[in-house]
Amino acid sequence: MITFYDTQKQARAAAKAEGLREKVLSFVVRGGKLLVLDHVPDGGAGVQVVGGGVEQDELPEAAAVRELWEESGLRLPKPHFLCSYLWHGEPPEAFKSPVQIAHAYAFSAPDDLPDIWQHHADGHLFSFRWADLAAPGLDWEMGAALPVLWQFYPSVSLADSPATQLCKSP
């Protein structure tokens, strides 16, 4: 279940008050494609975007940049805040908490990145590829922020996806 916050400030206050883990998701876009990753071997982790926890005294924006570097090897500047939401779900056992606050960020990727690559991080091997932005096939409700991401890419229509909820404006 997803519940959107009106602002990131509101989401962060709720996380602090309720003792919830804060997570960031990094949506990297190149043309009409979204960077997605698969775990090697999969082990049921599904199709994901780069993401991870916000460390103590770290701003979510900094966490998004750091996680992107750690998990993919990419250093991309100027993340754009998309939205924050409360996530009640049944993620795989590897996730630290089934209830957490997620902050979604968009990054623009240069055209010269490879179409596929693998990167070792934190004892895991991630396999990266570009998926259709209109229907990237994300698992674990990671696509909740896609509708607001699409607002920045006019060639992608909301009609192209089954998603119905929009993140609220920051």
HUZIZI-V174971 format. One line per field, one symbol per residue. ss: DSSP state (H for helix, E for strand, C for the rest). phi: phi as a letter, one per 30 degrees, with the letter a starting at -180 (. if undefined). Layout:
# HUZIZI-V174971
ss: ???
phi: ???
This chain:
# HUZIZI-V174971
ss: CEEECCCHHHHHHHHHHHCCEEEEEEEEEECCEEEEEEEECCCCCCCECEEEECCCCCCHHHHHHHHHHHHHCCCCCCCEEEEEEEEECCCCCCCCCCEEEEEEEEEECCCCCCCEEEEEECCEEEEEEEEECCCCCCCCCHHHHHHHHHCCCCCCCHHHCCCCCCCCCC
phi: .cbdcdbdeddddddddcicdcbcbccccbicbcdbbbdcddiididbcdaldddeicdedddddddddddcicccdhdcdcabadccabddedddadbaccccbcbccddddddbabbdahicccccaccdddadidcihddedeedddddbddccdddbddbccdddd
